[in-house]
Amino acid sequence: QSKSGITVKYNTKVDDNNTYVASIKNQLEAGTDTGADTFCLTDWMVSRLIQAGQVQELDYSKLPNVTANIDPAFKDTFGAFDPGRKYSLPWKGIIGAVGYHKANYKAATGKDAPTSLEDLWVPELKGKIEVLAEMRDTLGIFMLADGVDIDTFTKDDFMRTLDKFNGLVQSGHIRGVKGNSYIEDYISGDAIAGIVWAGDLVATNLENGNEDLGYVLLDSGSTFATDNFVIPNGAKNVENAHELINYYFDPAVLAESALGGVFYVPPVLGVKEIVAETDPALAENELIFPSAEVFATKLHHFRALTPAEDDEFTQLWSDASN
């Protein structure tokens, strides 16, 4: 705001992709104002919006910072759903992992930390496990734990995993399937462990001034996706939306974001080096700046679904998780 003179209103309305898009479905289909000039959703949902023609092509003449500073991996490898990044630009990369409350996990199980997904299914944790409402993270980590490659899985793989998930929900072992609100249950003690977005745990520890919550990037694998800026067709302030997106592709701005507690993987070159000048330990945190080895061995991307698969799998997941 101080740099541009633009008044920015930041709304925290996205609990998860499906509920948010459902809340603006009529406006998206009609091409009218959704109430946001730009919003950030996960890559698979952004792919749907692009295919439906509900978001605008970006004007790169207004995005010089993007051209200069975008990490090529986020444009190509993690941007394959939007070739050339014509309609979307990454905000941050998201790591799905196993999270736990350190003291409560130790008290319940006698172990310091889970080392496999199977550690969450011990009897002592029944009714104390929560997983994400994001199908691709939760079932992705389930499949990886069973040795399934989530970049090439089949429908049979999906159905076997869903059956396992269903059994854990119906038995009461999994107490909840939640969007962004899940973190409060770890703080209150209602949840002890589960599948989380790893950056949330680091941010919560920082906010609360403790190290109560821990995370594990399992050897079997964690999920990686991107949240992405798009400009919906009905946006009222398209010029300003471009200026906001461009602002976030300044390495100094995103470094300030990381130092301020937004602990997700930045898609902008040069951020790690700036962060290291102020907080060397943060610059070495694999949740925010994964090494090439972590990317190669522990982070996996849930494959793109065909439209028919998307409809079928999303409905099956909804039936199972609600």
TIVOSE-163592 format. One record per residue (C-alpha): residue number from 1; residue in one letter; chain; x, y, z. Coordinates in nm, 4 decimals, always signed. Each point is the difference from the previous one (the first is absolute). Example, Ala and Ser with C-alpha at 12.3 -4.5 7.8 and 13.67 -1.06 7.14 Angstrom:
BEGIN
+-----+----+----+----------+----------+----------+
!   i ! aa ! ch !        X !        Y !        Z !
+-----+----+----+----------+----------+----------+
!   1 !  a !  A !  +1.2300 !  -0.4500 !  +0.7800 !
!   2 !  s !  A !  +0.1370 !  +0.3440 !  -0.0660 !
+-----+----+----+----------+----------+----------+
// end
This chain:
BEGIN
+-----+----+----+----------+----------+----------+
!   i ! aa ! ch !        X !        Y !        Z !
+-----+----+----+----------+----------+----------+
!   1 !  q !  A !  +0.0000 !  +0.0000 !  +0.0000 !
!   2 !  s !  A !  +0.2758 !  +0.2466 !  +0.0947 !
!   3 !  k !  A !  +0.1947 !  -0.0722 !  -0.3185 !
!   4 !  s !  A !  -0.2869 !  +0.0137 !  -0.2478 !
!   5 !  g !  A !  -0.2748 !  +0.2060 !  +0.1576 !
!   6 !  i !  A !  -0.2389 !  -0.2900 !  -0.0620 !
!   7 !  t !  A !  -0.2269 !  -0.0913 !  +0.2907 !
!   8 !  v !  A !  +0.0211 !  -0.3763 !  +0.0471 !
!   9 !  k !  A !  -0.2731 !  -0.1919 !  +0.1786 !
!  10 !  y !  A !  +0.1230 !  -0.3455 !  +0.1006 !
!  11 !  n !  A !  -0.2770 !  -0.2523 !  +0.0688 !
!  12 !  t !  A !  +0.0588 !  -0.3431 !  +0.1550 !
!  13 !  k !  A !  -0.2971 !  -0.1730 !  -0.1589 !
!  14 !  v !  A !  +0.1635 !  -0.3159 !  -0.1364 !
!  15 !  d !  A !  -0.0368 !  -0.2878 !  +0.2461 !
!  16 !  d !  A !  +0.0511 !  -0.2482 !  -0.2818 !
!  17 !  n !  A !  -0.0202 !  +0.0098 !  -0.3787 !
!  18 !  n !  A !  -0.3380 !  -0.1649 !  -0.0440 !
!  19 !  t !  A !  -0.1931 !  +0.2013 !  +0.2579 !
!  20 !  y !  A !  +0.1393 !  +0.3311 !  -0.1244 !
!  21 !  v !  A !  -0.0714 !  -0.0690 !  -0.3660 !
!  22 !  a !  A !  -0.3479 !  -0.1236 !  +0.0917 !
!  23 !  s !  A !  -0.0624 !  +0.3331 !  +0.1760 !
!  24 !  i !  A !  +0.0795 !  +0.1996 !  -0.3185 !
!  25 !  k !  A !  -0.1190 !  -0.2557 !  -0.2570 !
!  26 !  n !  A !  -0.2826 !  +0.2138 !  -0.1409 !
!  27 !  q !  A !  +0.2204 !  +0.3063 !  -0.0444 !
!  28 !  l !  A !  +0.2775 !  -0.2018 !  -0.1658 !
!  29 !  e !  A !  -0.2441 !  -0.1551 !  -0.2463 !
!  30 !  a !  A !  -0.1592 !  +0.3364 !  -0.0779 !
!  31 !  g !  A !  +0.3335 !  +0.1834 !  -0.0227 !
!  32 !  t !  A !  -0.1078 !  +0.2527 !  +0.2634 !
!  33 !  d !  A !  +0.1815 !  +0.1379 !  +0.3051 !
!  34 !  t !  A !  +0.0909 !  -0.2721 !  +0.2525 !
!  35 !  g !  A !  +0.0955 !  +0.2557 !  +0.2630 !
!  36 !  a !  A !  +0.3715 !  -0.0545 !  -0.0701 !
!  37 !  d !  A !  +0.2200 !  +0.1477 !  -0.2709 !
!  38 !  t !  A !  +0.2452 !  -0.2839 !  +0.0521 !
!  39 !  f !  A !  -0.0064 !  -0.3100 !  +0.2170 !
!  40 !  c !  A !  +0.2308 !  -0.2951 !  +0.0630 !
!  41 !  l !  A !  -0.1063 !  -0.3613 !  -0.0408 !
!  42 !  t !  A !  +0.1833 !  -0.3294 !  -0.0404 !
!  43 !  d !  A !  +0.1310 !  -0.1086 !  -0.3390 !
!  44 !  w !  A !  -0.2645 !  -0.2663 !  -0.0725 !
!  45 !  m !  A !  -0.2878 !  +0.2405 !  +0.0683 !
!  46 !  v !  A !  +0.1682 !  +0.2740 !  -0.2016 !
!  47 !  s !  A !  +0.0269 !  -0.2494 !  -0.2859 !
!  48 !  r !  A !  -0.3783 !  -0.0467 !  +0.0159 !
!  49 !  l !  A !  -0.0618 !  +0.3753 !  -0.0082 !
!  50 !  i !  A !  +0.2321 !  +0.0399 !  -0.2995 !
!  51 !  q !  A !  -0.1710 !  -0.2833 !  -0.1890 !
!  52 !  a !  A !  -0.3390 !  +0.1553 !  +0.0754 !
!  53 !  g !  A !  +0.1160 !  +0.3363 !  -0.1359 !
!  54 !  q !  A !  -0.0772 !  +0.1754 !  +0.3293 !
!  55 !  v !  A !  +0.3322 !  +0.1809 !  +0.0532 !
!  56 !  q !  A !  +0.1816 !  +0.2597 !  -0.2093 !
!  57 !  e !  A !  +0.3205 !  -0.0328 !  -0.1958 !
!  58 !  l !  A !  +0.2737 !  +0.1936 !  +0.1773 !
!  59 !  d !  A !  +0.1670 !  +0.3032 !  -0.1565 !
!  60 !  y !  A !  +0.3739 !  -0.0547 !  +0.0440 !
!  61 !  s !  A !  +0.0785 !  +0.3569 !  -0.1040 !
!  62 !  k !  A !  -0.1330 !  +0.0891 !  +0.3447 !
!  63 !  l !  A !  +0.2021 !  -0.2735 !  +0.1741 !
!  64 !  p !  A !  +0.3696 !  +0.0853 !  -0.0449 !
!  65 !  n !  A !  +0.0957 !  -0.1489 !  +0.3385 !
!  66 !  v !  A !  -0.1505 !  -0.3316 !  -0.1040 !
!  67 !  t !  A !  +0.1987 !  -0.0105 !  -0.3224 !
!  68 !  a !  A !  +0.3195 !  +0.0854 !  +0.1861 !
!  69 !  n !  A !  -0.0356 !  -0.2094 !  +0.3151 !
!  70 !  i !  A !  -0.2305 !  -0.3023 !  -0.0294 !
!  71 !  d !  A !  +0.1700 !  -0.3272 !  +0.0904 !
!  72 !  p !  A !  -0.0060 !  -0.2029 !  -0.3268 !
!  73 !  a !  A !  -0.1104 !  -0.3119 !  +0.1907 !
!  74 !  f !  A !  -0.3221 !  +0.1765 !  +0.0991 !
!  75 !  k !  A !  -0.0595 !  +0.1083 !  -0.3567 !
!  76 !  d !  A !  +0.0666 !  -0.3378 !  -0.1595 !
!  77 !  t !  A !  +0.0119 !  -0.3047 !  +0.2311 !
!  78 !  f !  A !  -0.2592 !  +0.1326 !  +0.2454 !
!  79 !  g !  A !  -0.1899 !  +0.1997 !  -0.2603 !
!  80 !  a !  A !  -0.0766 !  -0.2753 !  -0.2487 !
!  81 !  f !  A !  -0.3746 !  +0.0425 !  +0.0633 !
!  82 !  d !  A !  +0.0289 !  +0.3499 !  -0.1553 !
!  83 !  p !  A !  +0.2545 !  -0.0172 !  -0.2847 !
!  84 !  g !  A !  +0.2013 !  +0.3204 !  -0.0192 !
!  85 !  r !  A !  -0.1739 !  +0.1279 !  +0.3131 !
!  86 !  k !  A !  -0.2436 !  +0.1932 !  -0.2175 !
!  87 !  y !  A !  -0.2812 !  +0.0142 !  +0.2561 !
!  88 !  s !  A !  +0.1551 !  -0.0613 !  +0.3417 !
!  89 !  l !  A !  +0.3088 !  +0.0799 !  +0.2030 !
!  90 !  p !  A !  +0.1232 !  -0.1796 !  +0.3105 !
!  91 !  w !  A !  -0.0369 !  +0.1589 !  +0.3409 !
!  92 !  k !  A !  +0.1771 !  -0.2723 !  +0.1986 !
!  93 !  g !  A !  +0.0758 !  -0.3708 !  -0.0101 !
!  94 !  i !  A !  -0.1801 !  -0.2168 !  +0.2552 !
!  95 !  i !  A !  +0.1405 !  -0.3108 !  +0.1674 !
!  96 !  g !  A !  -0.2439 !  -0.2561 !  +0.1384 !
!  97 !  a !  A !  +0.1554 !  -0.1960 !  +0.2858 !
!  98 !  v !  A !  -0.0679 !  -0.1820 !  +0.3258 !
!  99 !  g !  A !  -0.0372 !  +0.2374 !  +0.2942 !
! 100 !  y !  A !  -0.0271 !  -0.0658 !  +0.3712 !
! 101 !  h !  A !  -0.0133 !  +0.1657 !  +0.3411 !
! 102 !  k !  A !  +0.3319 !  -0.1010 !  +0.1515 !
! 103 !  a !  A !  -0.0925 !  -0.0317 !  +0.3679 !
! 104 !  n !  A !  -0.3420 !  -0.1542 !  -0.0611 !
! 105 !  y !  A !  +0.1373 !  -0.2482 !  -0.2524 !
! 106 !  k !  A !  +0.2707 !  -0.1081 !  +0.2461 !
! 107 !  a !  A !  -0.2537 !  -0.0345 !  +0.2815 !
! 108 !  a !  A !  -0.2366 !  -0.2094 !  -0.2127 !
! 109 !  t !  A !  +0.2482 !  -0.2272 !  -0.1755 !
! 110 !  g !  A !  +0.3281 !  +0.0133 !  +0.1907 !
! 111 !  k !  A !  +0.1773 !  +0.0974 !  -0.3235 !
! 112 !  d !  A !  +0.1630 !  +0.3328 !  -0.0749 !
! 113 !  a !  A !  -0.1396 !  +0.0282 !  -0.3517 !
! 114 !  p !  A !  -0.1771 !  -0.2032 !  -0.2689 !
! 115 !  t !  A !  +0.2336 !  -0.1448 !  -0.2618 !
! 116 !  s !  A !  -0.2604 !  -0.1530 !  -0.2332 !
! 117 !  l !  A !  -0.3644 !  +0.0529 !  -0.0839 !
! 118 !  e !  A !  -0.0792 !  -0.3295 !  +0.1734 !
! 119 !  d !  A !  +0.1106 !  +0.1607 !  +0.3292 !
! 120 !  l !  A !  -0.3205 !  +0.2074 !  -0.0136 !
! 121 !  w !  A !  -0.2196 !  -0.3087 !  +0.0069 !
! 122 !  v !  A !  +0.1103 !  -0.1386 !  +0.3388 !
! 123 !  p !  A !  -0.2922 !  -0.0532 !  +0.2443 !
! 124 !  e !  A !  +0.1285 !  +0.2699 !  +0.2353 !
! 125 !  l !  A !  -0.0751 !  +0.2671 !  -0.2613 !
! 126 !  k !  A !  -0.3555 !  -0.1054 !  -0.0827 !
! 127 !  g !  A !  -0.2220 !  +0.3078 !  -0.0185 !
! 128 !  k !  A !  +0.3008 !  +0.2310 !  +0.0107 !
! 129 !  i !  A !  +0.0939 !  +0.0068 !  -0.3697 !
! 130 !  e !  A !  -0.0996 !  +0.2735 !  -0.2444 !
! 131 !  v !  A !  +0.0704 !  +0.0142 !  -0.3721 !
! 132 !  l !  A !  -0.0370 !  +0.2663 !  -0.2647 !
! 133 !  a !  A !  -0.3185 !  +0.0545 !  -0.1997 !
! 134 !  e !  A !  +0.2303 !  +0.0340 !  -0.3004 !
! 135 !  m !  A !  -0.0384 !  -0.3400 !  -0.1708 !
! 136 !  r !  A !  +0.3287 !  +0.0200 !  -0.1872 !
! 137 !  d !  A !  +0.2046 !  +0.0516 !  +0.3154 !
! 138 !  t !  A !  -0.1757 !  -0.2495 !  +0.2250 !
! 139 !  l !  A !  -0.0469 !  -0.2840 !  -0.2476 !
! 140 !  g !  A !  +0.3293 !  +0.0880 !  -0.1677 !
! 141 !  i !  A !  +0.1903 !  -0.0619 !  +0.3240 !
! 142 !  f !  A !  -0.2055 !  -0.3168 !  +0.0603 !
! 143 !  m !  A !  +0.0911 !  -0.1328 !  -0.3437 !
! 144 !  l !  A !  +0.3661 !  +0.0900 !  +0.0331 !
! 145 !  a !  A !  +0.0133 !  -0.1870 !  +0.3323 !
! 146 !  d !  A !  -0.1297 !  -0.3084 !  -0.1813 !
! 147 !  g !  A !  +0.2671 !  +0.0296 !  -0.2684 !
! 148 !  v !  A !  -0.2266 !  +0.1484 !  -0.2692 !
! 149 !  d !  A !  +0.1483 !  +0.2587 !  -0.2368 !
! 150 !  i !  A !  -0.2487 !  +0.2886 !  +0.0163 !
! 151 !  d !  A !  +0.1212 !  +0.1297 !  -0.3357 !
! 152 !  t !  A !  -0.1257 !  -0.3144 !  -0.1758 !
! 153 !  f !  A !  -0.2587 !  -0.1634 !  +0.2318 !
! 154 !  t !  A !  -0.2983 !  -0.1894 !  -0.1401 !
! 155 !  k !  A !  -0.3669 !  +0.0035 !  +0.0955 !
! 156 !  d !  A !  +0.0531 !  -0.3303 !  +0.1810 !
! 157 !  d !  A !  +0.2765 !  +0.1635 !  +0.2051 !
! 158 !  f !  A !  -0.2319 !  +0.2868 !  +0.0855 !
! 159 !  m !  A !  -0.2877 !  -0.2289 !  +0.1009 !
! 160 !  r !  A !  +0.2202 !  -0.2180 !  +0.2234 !
! 161 !  t !  A !  +0.1305 !  +0.3110 !  +0.1737 !
! 162 !  l !  A !  -0.3481 !  +0.1460 !  +0.0393 !
! 163 !  d !  A !  -0.1216 !  -0.3271 !  +0.1541 !
! 164 !  k !  A !  +0.2823 !  +0.0179 !  +0.2560 !
! 165 !  f !  A !  -0.0825 !  +0.3624 !  +0.0761 !
! 166 !  n !  A !  -0.3712 !  -0.0841 !  +0.0309 !
! 167 !  g !  A !  +0.0729 !  -0.2714 !  +0.2538 !
! 168 !  l !  A !  +0.2008 !  +0.2380 !  +0.2172 !
! 169 !  v !  A !  -0.2764 !  +0.2622 !  -0.0097 !
! 170 !  q !  A !  -0.2823 !  -0.2436 !  +0.0670 !
! 171 !  s !  A !  +0.1854 !  -0.1598 !  +0.2905 !
! 172 !  g !  A !  +0.0465 !  +0.3419 !  +0.1588 !
! 173 !  h !  A !  +0.3767 !  -0.0173 !  -0.0196 !
! 174 !  i !  A !  +0.0029 !  +0.3154 !  -0.2150 !
! 175 !  r !  A !  -0.1955 !  +0.2607 !  +0.1949 !
! 176 !  g !  A !  -0.0174 !  +0.2700 !  -0.2640 !
! 177 !  v !  A !  +0.0629 !  +0.0998 !  -0.3614 !
! 178 !  k !  A !  +0.0597 !  +0.3744 !  -0.0079 !
! 179 !  g !  A !  +0.1181 !  +0.2982 !  -0.2002 !
! 180 !  n !  A !  +0.2113 !  +0.2821 !  +0.1416 !
! 181 !  s !  A !  -0.1795 !  -0.0096 !  +0.3372 !
! 182 !  y !  A !  +0.1710 !  -0.3248 !  +0.1053 !
! 183 !  i !  A !  +0.2930 !  +0.1666 !  +0.1741 !
! 184 !  e !  A !  -0.2156 !  +0.1100 !  +0.2954 !
! 185 !  d !  A !  -0.0663 !  -0.3629 !  +0.0893 !
! 186 !  y !  A !  +0.3717 !  -0.0691 !  +0.0393 !
! 187 !  i !  A !  +0.0316 !  +0.2956 !  +0.2355 !
! 188 !  s !  A !  -0.3047 !  -0.1040 !  +0.2071 !
! 189 !  g !  A !  +0.1063 !  -0.3644 !  +0.0186 !
! 190 !  d !  A !  -0.3046 !  -0.1329 !  -0.1838 !
! 191 !  a !  A !  +0.2394 !  -0.1246 !  -0.2697 !
! 192 !  i !  A !  +0.3424 !  -0.1496 !  +0.0687 !
! 193 !  a !  A !  +0.1227 !  -0.0861 !  -0.3491 !
! 194 !  g !  A !  -0.1043 !  -0.0202 !  -0.3625 !
! 195 !  i !  A !  +0.0591 !  +0.1297 !  -0.3504 !
! 196 !  v !  A !  +0.0726 !  +0.3730 !  -0.0127 !
! 197 !  w !  A !  +0.1415 !  +0.2809 !  -0.2084 !
! 198 !  a !  A !  +0.3458 !  +0.0155 !  +0.1513 !
! 199 !  g !  A !  +0.0382 !  +0.3764 !  -0.0226 !
! 200 !  d !  A !  -0.3007 !  +0.0447 !  +0.2303 !
! 201 !  l !  A !  +0.1797 !  -0.1769 !  +0.2836 !
! 202 !  v !  A !  +0.3154 !  +0.2088 !  -0.0301 !
! 203 !  a !  A !  -0.2074 !  +0.3201 !  -0.0099 !
! 204 !  t !  A !  -0.2088 !  -0.1069 !  +0.3014 !
! 205 !  n !  A !  +0.3114 !  -0.0727 !  +0.2041 !
! 206 !  l !  A !  +0.1391 !  +0.3424 !  -0.0864 !
! 207 !  e !  A !  -0.3283 !  +0.1737 !  +0.0806 !
! 208 !  n !  A !  -0.0277 !  -0.1747 !  +0.3357 !
! 209 !  g !  A !  +0.3666 !  +0.0320 !  +0.0896 !
! 210 !  n !  A !  +0.0575 !  -0.3727 !  +0.0466 !
! 211 !  e !  A !  +0.0938 !  -0.3186 !  -0.1838 !
! 212 !  d !  A !  -0.3028 !  -0.2066 !  +0.1043 !
! 213 !  l !  A !  -0.0856 !  -0.1235 !  -0.3494 !
! 214 !  g !  A !  +0.2224 !  -0.2182 !  -0.2150 !
! 215 !  y !  A !  -0.0033 !  -0.1295 !  -0.3549 !
! 216 !  v !  A !  +0.1414 !  -0.2995 !  -0.1853 !
! 217 !  l !  A !  +0.0867 !  -0.0241 !  -0.3680 !
! 218 !  l !  A !  -0.0497 !  -0.3739 !  -0.0256 !
! 219 !  d !  A !  +0.2495 !  -0.2116 !  -0.1890 !
! 220 !  s !  A !  -0.2988 !  -0.1435 !  -0.1873 !
! 221 !  g !  A !  -0.0716 !  +0.3502 !  -0.1273 !
! 222 !  s !  A !  -0.1880 !  +0.3245 !  +0.0556 !
! 223 !  t !  A !  -0.2126 !  +0.1957 !  -0.2451 !
! 224 !  f !  A !  +0.0919 !  +0.3260 !  -0.1715 !
! 225 !  a !  A !  -0.2339 !  +0.2401 !  -0.1767 !
! 226 !  t !  A !  -0.0277 !  +0.3714 !  -0.0690 !
! 227 !  d !  A !  -0.2531 !  +0.2638 !  +0.0920 !
! 228 !  n !  A !  -0.0412 !  +0.2433 !  -0.2867 !
! 229 !  f !  A !  -0.1200 !  +0.3502 !  -0.0739 !
! 230 !  v !  A !  -0.2717 !  +0.0295 !  -0.2635 !
! 231 !  i !  A !  -0.2110 !  +0.2961 !  -0.1128 !
! 232 !  p !  A !  -0.3659 !  -0.0989 !  -0.0464 !
! 233 !  n !  A !  -0.1876 !  +0.1289 !  -0.3033 !
! 234 !  g !  A !  -0.2214 !  +0.2267 !  +0.2092 !
! 235 !  a !  A !  +0.2848 !  +0.1775 !  +0.1807 !
! 236 !  k !  A !  -0.0660 !  +0.3729 !  +0.0426 !
! 237 !  n !  A !  +0.3620 !  +0.1091 !  +0.0395 !
! 238 !  v !  A !  +0.2079 !  -0.2006 !  -0.2476 !
! 239 !  e !  A !  +0.2856 !  +0.2514 !  -0.0151 !
! 240 !  n !  A !  +0.0330 !  +0.0001 !  +0.3769 !
! 241 !  a !  A !  -0.0084 !  -0.3794 !  +0.0122 !
! 242 !  h !  A !  +0.2943 !  -0.0147 !  -0.2385 !
! 243 !  e !  A !  +0.1877 !  +0.2536 !  +0.2118 !
! 244 !  l !  A !  -0.0596 !  -0.2035 !  +0.3172 !
! 245 !  i !  A !  +0.1199 !  -0.3228 !  -0.1635 !
! 246 !  n !  A !  +0.3048 !  +0.1758 !  -0.1406 !
! 247 !  y !  A !  +0.0807 !  +0.1393 !  +0.3464 !
! 248 !  y !  A !  +0.0227 !  -0.3502 !  +0.1456 !
! 249 !  f !  A !  +0.2584 !  -0.1007 !  -0.2584 !
! 250 !  d !  A !  +0.2516 !  +0.2459 !  +0.1459 !
! 251 !  p !  A !  +0.2494 !  -0.2251 !  +0.1878 !
! 252 !  a !  A !  +0.0287 !  +0.2532 !  +0.2837 !
! 253 !  v !  A !  -0.3771 !  -0.0044 !  +0.0509 !
! 254 !  l !  A !  -0.0248 !  -0.3780 !  +0.0094 !
! 255 !  a !  A !  +0.3029 !  -0.0182 !  +0.2308 !
! 256 !  e !  A !  -0.1805 !  +0.2356 !  +0.2369 !
! 257 !  s !  A !  -0.3031 !  -0.2290 !  -0.0251 !
! 258 !  a !  A !  +0.2091 !  -0.3042 !  +0.0944 !
! 259 !  l !  A !  +0.1692 !  +0.1817 !  +0.2874 !
! 260 !  g !  A !  -0.3437 !  +0.1157 !  +0.1148 !
! 261 !  g !  A !  -0.1384 !  -0.3501 !  +0.0338 !
! 262 !  v !  A !  -0.1401 !  -0.1130 !  -0.3364 !
! 263 !  f !  A !  +0.1763 !  -0.3352 !  -0.0009 !
! 264 !  y !  A !  -0.0681 !  -0.1360 !  -0.3461 !
! 265 !  v !  A !  +0.2359 !  -0.0573 !  -0.2907 !
! 266 !  p !  A !  +0.0636 !  +0.3267 !  -0.1896 !
! 267 !  p !  A !  -0.0109 !  -0.0139 !  -0.3823 !
! 268 !  v !  A !  +0.2349 !  +0.2977 !  -0.0338 !
! 269 !  l !  A !  +0.3736 !  -0.0189 !  -0.0625 !
! 270 !  g !  A !  +0.2289 !  +0.1746 !  +0.2495 !
! 271 !  v !  A !  -0.2287 !  -0.0257 !  +0.3030 !
! 272 !  k !  A !  +0.2091 !  -0.2555 !  +0.1892 !
! 273 !  e !  A !  +0.3123 !  +0.2118 !  -0.0297 !
! 274 !  i !  A !  -0.1755 !  +0.3079 !  +0.1415 !
! 275 !  v !  A !  -0.1526 !  -0.2014 !  +0.2854 !
! 276 !  a !  A !  +0.3410 !  -0.1493 !  +0.0842 !
! 277 !  e !  A !  +0.1406 !  +0.3475 !  +0.0688 !
! 278 !  t !  A !  -0.2494 !  +0.0462 !  +0.2863 !
! 279 !  d !  A !  -0.0823 !  -0.3547 !  +0.1115 !
! 280 !  p !  A !  +0.2423 !  -0.2689 !  -0.1230 !
! 281 !  a !  A !  -0.1886 !  -0.2773 !  +0.1811 !
! 282 !  l !  A !  -0.3264 !  +0.0907 !  -0.1735 !
! 283 !  a !  A !  +0.1774 !  -0.0044 !  -0.3364 !
! 284 !  e !  A !  +0.1011 !  -0.3604 !  +0.0701 !
! 285 !  n !  A !  -0.3535 !  -0.1121 !  +0.0953 !
! 286 !  e !  A !  -0.0965 !  -0.2734 !  -0.2470 !
! 287 !  l !  A !  -0.3693 !  +0.0888 !  +0.0271 !
! 288 !  i !  A !  +0.0616 !  +0.3429 !  -0.1489 !
! 289 !  f !  A !  +0.3078 !  -0.0565 !  -0.2141 !
! 290 !  p !  A !  +0.0073 !  -0.3719 !  -0.0884 !
! 291 !  s !  A !  +0.3318 !  -0.1294 !  -0.1224 !
! 292 !  a !  A !  +0.0316 !  -0.1660 !  -0.3373 !
! 293 !  e !  A !  +0.0253 !  -0.3319 !  +0.1861 !
! 294 !  v !  A !  -0.3268 !  +0.0587 !  +0.1893 !
! 295 !  f !  A !  -0.1765 !  +0.0972 !  -0.3230 !
! 296 !  a !  A !  +0.1372 !  -0.3098 !  -0.1734 !
! 297 !  t !  A !  -0.0615 !  -0.2559 !  +0.2751 !
! 298 !  k !  A !  -0.2814 !  +0.1149 !  +0.2305 !
! 299 !  l !  A !  -0.2348 !  +0.2361 !  -0.1851 !
! 300 !  h !  A !  -0.2497 !  -0.1308 !  -0.2532 !
! 301 !  h !  A !  -0.2717 !  +0.1580 !  -0.2128 !
! 302 !  f !  A !  -0.3456 !  -0.1614 !  -0.0255 !
! 303 !  r !  A !  -0.0598 !  -0.0658 !  -0.3689 !
! 304 !  a !  A !  -0.2502 !  +0.1959 !  -0.2040 !
! 305 !  l !  A !  -0.3413 !  -0.1652 !  -0.0207 !
! 306 !  t !  A !  -0.2095 !  -0.0272 !  -0.3125 !
! 307 !  p !  A !  -0.3322 !  +0.1898 !  +0.0216 !
! 308 !  a !  A !  -0.1851 !  -0.3298 !  +0.0494 !
! 309 !  e !  A !  +0.2400 !  -0.1117 !  +0.2732 !
! 310 !  d !  A !  -0.0208 !  +0.3395 !  +0.1668 !
! 311 !  d !  A !  -0.3802 !  -0.0176 !  +0.0205 !
! 312 !  e !  A !  -0.0051 !  -0.3602 !  +0.1184 !
! 313 !  f !  A !  +0.2886 !  +0.0167 !  +0.2477 !
! 314 !  t !  A !  -0.1121 !  +0.3328 !  +0.1480 !
! 315 !  q !  A !  -0.3500 !  -0.1364 !  +0.0645 !
! 316 !  l !  A !  +0.1366 !  -0.3193 !  +0.1545 !
! 317 !  w !  A !  +0.2318 !  +0.2041 !  +0.2199 !
! 318 !  s !  A !  -0.2835 !  +0.2325 !  +0.1027 !
! 319 !  d !  A !  -0.2169 !  -0.2974 !  +0.0940 !
! 320 !  a !  A !  +0.2807 !  -0.1519 !  +0.2042 !
! 321 !  s !  A !  +0.1209 !  +0.3119 !  +0.1788 !
! 322 !  n !  A !  -0.3293 !  +0.1648 !  +0.0962 !
+-----+----+----+----------+----------+----------+
// end
